[in-house]
Every structure is written in structure tokens, then in C-alpha cells.
Amino acid sequence: MKLIVGLGNPGKKYEGTRHNMGFMALDRFAEMLQVDIDRHDFKGSYAKVSRPDFPEPFILLKPETYMNLSGESVIPLMEYFKIEKKDLIVVYDDMALPEGEIRLRLFGSAGSHNGMKNIIALLGSDKFKRLRIGIGEPAYSGIDHVLTKPTGESLNLILGAIDKAALALRDALLQGWDYAMNHYN
């Protein structure tokens, strides 16, 4: 079984902000699949998906711990469902990528992303897959940048990246991670 985690902050205050790109991509993927992420446990909302058109079941998880404590939701769910690190995919925003771009990686550092730092610390490894959604470099404070809602052309670019991320997740599950990396990077 695979686990796909979209990172973000819970609550109306954070909806649509750059830091919630992981939530938005997961919601878009769930919408494509006509699945509701409506189960509540493991300090998050999740859906367990088993469909004949996918080779194996998977879970979609949106931690509700706030970004900096994301691992407190991810790790207990992984332990309960006996999900291995190699089957974990984390989707999140990245200031190091231009707006509208996505990058799939097999592993890597957390960079400046506190949600990823927490998952890596609690998991004890950075050897898991990740899909980064570019939100661009801030013109001012990074905290202000990630907690604002994009508008205009920025919004159009980011919404396009969310659609690409949802398609990349679908293709990764159907065709494999290498295929998705080659196709979307």
C-alpha cells in the first residue's frame, strides 16, 4: 500500500495560501478519482482507496497538525497500516522552484521546509518520494510569502501546477515513479 501525503495548514485562514499547495494537489487528485478525503484519525483527514484501475491500494492523507508537526500525523498512520518508507509520497510547496513548476524526486533534504523537516526527523530518513510544487522566491519574508494567497498570473501558474501534480500522482501510481519523473520533470 502507498501513502500520499499533501502538506498544508488546516482551517479557513490558510485555504488557498501558497503553503497549502500539498492540500490543494491532494484535493485535486481526489476530485479526479471522485473520492472524498473524509475519514478522521491519525491527527488528519484521510481516504483509503482501492480501485480496480490502480494496481494497489493507497491512502491520501492531509495532516491537521499544522505544517511544522506534519510527521505527528504521517508516522502513526504509516505504522498502523505498515507502510514502508519506499511507499511514501509527500506533496508540498517549494520556494526554490519557480511558480507553476513541479519536481518529482526519489529522496532529498527538507531544504527550508519545516513540514518536511519534521517528517524526516520523526521518520529518521529522507529516503522517500516527494513531489514539490513551485511557489517561487519571495520578494519579501518567506513566512509572509507562503501564508499569502496567490493572485493574477501567480494564481494561474500555481493552479496549473496543481493540475500537473494531480496527473503526476495518477501516472506515478499507474506507470511507476520513474515514468512520472521522466514525464513531468
C-alpha positions as CSV (number, residue, x, y, z in Angstrom):
1,M,0.0,0.0,0.0
2,K,1.2,3.5,-0.8
3,L,0.7,6.7,1.2
4,I,0.3,10.0,-0.5
5,V,0.5,13.0,1.9
6,G,-0.4,16.5,1.0
7,L,1.1,19.1,3.3
8,G,-0.7,22.2,4.4
9,N,-2.3,24.0,7.4
10,P,-5.9,23.3,8.5
11,G,-8.6,25.9,8.7
12,K,-10.2,28.6,6.6
13,K,-7.5,31.1,7.4
14,Y,-5.0,29.1,5.4
15,E,-7.2,27.9,2.5
16,G,-5.7,28.8,-0.9
17,T,-2.3,30.0,0.6
18,R,0.9,29.0,-1.1
19,H,1.8,26.8,1.9
20,N,-1.3,24.7,1.2
21,M,-0.3,23.5,-2.2
22,G,0.0,20.0,-0.9
23,F,-3.5,20.0,0.4
24,M,-4.8,21.5,-2.9
25,A,-3.0,19.0,-5.1
26,L,-4.3,16.1,-3.0
27,D,-7.8,17.6,-3.2
28,R,-7.5,17.9,-7.0
29,F,-6.3,14.2,-7.2
30,A,-9.2,13.1,-5.0
31,E,-11.6,15.0,-7.2
32,M,-10.2,13.3,-10.3
33,L,-10.8,10.0,-8.6
34,Q,-14.2,11.0,-7.2
35,V,-13.0,10.2,-3.7
36,D,-13.8,12.1,-0.5
37,I,-11.0,12.6,2.0
38,D,-13.4,12.3,4.9
39,R,-12.1,9.9,7.5
40,H,-10.6,11.5,10.6
41,D,-7.8,9.8,12.6
42,F,-4.1,9.9,13.0
43,K,-4.3,13.7,13.5
44,G,-5.5,14.2,10.0
45,S,-8.1,13.6,7.3
46,Y,-7.6,10.6,5.0
47,A,-9.2,8.3,2.4
48,K,-8.2,4.7,1.8
49,V,-8.6,4.0,-1.9
50,S,-8.8,0.6,-3.5
51,R,-9.9,0.6,-7.2
52,P,-9.6,-1.9,-10.0
53,D,-8.0,0.6,-12.3
54,F,-5.0,1.0,-9.9
55,P,-2.5,-1.8,-9.3
56,E,-2.6,-1.5,-5.5
57,P,-4.5,0.3,-2.8
58,F,-3.3,3.7,-1.5
59,I,-4.1,6.3,1.2
60,L,-4.5,10.0,0.7
61,L,-3.6,11.9,3.9
62,K,-3.9,15.6,4.9
63,P,-2.3,16.1,8.3
64,E,-4.3,18.5,10.5
65,T,-1.4,19.1,12.9
66,Y,-0.3,22.4,11.3
67,M,2.7,22.3,8.9
68,N,5.6,22.2,11.4
69,L,4.2,19.0,13.1
70,S,3.2,17.1,9.9
71,G,5.2,14.0,10.9
72,E,2.9,13.5,14.0
73,S,0.2,12.5,11.6
74,V,2.3,10.7,8.9
75,I,4.3,8.4,11.1
76,P,1.4,6.9,13.2
77,L,-0.6,6.2,10.0
78,M,2.4,4.6,8.4
79,E,2.9,2.4,11.5
80,Y,-0.7,1.4,11.7
81,F,-1.0,0.5,8.0
82,K,2.5,-1.0,7.9
83,I,3.6,1.4,5.0
84,E,7.2,1.3,4.2
85,K,9.3,4.4,3.5
86,K,9.7,3.4,-0.2
87,D,5.9,3.7,-0.5
88,L,5.6,7.2,1.0
89,I,5.0,10.2,-1.3
90,V,4.9,13.7,0.1
91,V,3.4,16.6,-1.9
92,Y,4.4,20.2,-0.7
93,D,5.2,23.7,-1.7
94,D,8.7,24.8,-2.6
95,M,10.0,28.3,-2.8
96,A,13.2,27.1,-4.6
97,L,11.1,26.2,-7.7
98,P,9.5,28.8,-10.0
99,E,5.8,29.3,-9.8
100,G,4.0,26.7,-11.9
101,E,6.7,24.1,-12.0
102,I,6.7,20.7,-10.3
103,R,9.5,18.3,-9.5
104,L,9.4,14.7,-8.5
105,R,12.3,13.2,-6.6
106,L,13.2,9.9,-5.1
107,F,14.7,11.4,-1.9
108,G,16.4,14.6,-0.7
109,S,16.8,17.1,2.0
110,A,14.0,19.2,3.5
111,G,15.5,22.4,2.4
112,S,13.9,25.2,4.4
113,H,10.5,23.4,4.6
114,N,9.6,22.8,8.2
115,G,6.9,20.3,7.5
116,M,9.4,18.1,5.6
117,K,12.0,18.7,8.4
118,N,9.5,17.3,10.9
119,I,8.6,14.2,8.8
120,I,12.3,13.4,8.1
121,A,13.2,13.8,11.8
122,L,10.3,11.6,13.0
123,L,10.8,9.0,10.2
124,G,14.6,9.0,10.7
125,S,15.2,9.1,7.0
126,D,14.9,11.3,3.9
127,K,14.6,8.3,1.7
128,F,11.1,8.7,0.5
129,K,9.5,10.2,-2.7
130,R,8.4,13.8,-2.9
131,L,6.5,16.0,-5.3
132,R,7.4,19.6,-5.0
133,I,5.1,22.4,-6.3
134,G,6.9,25.7,-7.1
135,I,5.6,28.8,-5.4
136,G,8.6,31.0,-6.4
137,E,11.1,33.0,-4.4
138,P,9.6,35.6,-2.2
139,A,10.1,39.3,-2.8
140,Y,9.9,39.7,1.0
141,S,9.8,37.5,4.1
142,G,9.5,33.8,3.3
143,I,6.8,33.4,6.0
144,D,4.7,36.1,4.6
145,H,5.1,34.7,1.1
146,V,4.0,31.2,2.0
147,L,1.0,32.3,4.0
148,T,-0.5,34.6,1.3
149,K,-2.9,33.7,-1.4
150,P,-1.6,34.0,-4.9
151,T,-3.5,36.2,-7.3
152,G,-3.4,37.1,-11.0
153,E,-0.8,35.3,-13.1
154,S,0.8,33.7,-10.0
155,L,-2.6,32.1,-9.2
156,N,-2.9,30.8,-12.8
157,L,0.6,29.3,-12.8
158,I,0.1,27.7,-9.4
159,L,-3.3,26.2,-10.3
160,G,-1.7,24.8,-13.5
161,A,1.0,23.2,-11.3
162,I,-1.7,21.7,-9.0
163,D,-3.4,20.1,-12.0
164,K,0.0,18.8,-13.2
165,A,0.8,17.4,-9.7
166,A,-2.5,15.5,-9.7
167,L,-1.8,14.0,-13.1
168,A,1.7,13.1,-12.0
169,L,0.4,11.3,-8.9
170,R,-2.0,9.4,-11.1
171,D,0.7,8.4,-13.5
172,A,3.1,7.5,-10.7
173,L,0.6,5.1,-9.3
174,L,-0.3,3.6,-12.7
175,Q,3.0,3.7,-14.5
176,G,5.6,3.9,-11.7
177,W,7.7,6.7,-10.2
178,D,10.4,6.7,-12.8
179,Y,7.9,7.1,-15.6
180,A,6.3,10.1,-13.8
181,M,9.7,11.7,-13.1
182,N,10.7,11.3,-16.8
183,H,7.4,12.7,-18.0
184,Y,6.8,15.6,-15.6
185,N,10.3,16.8,-14.6
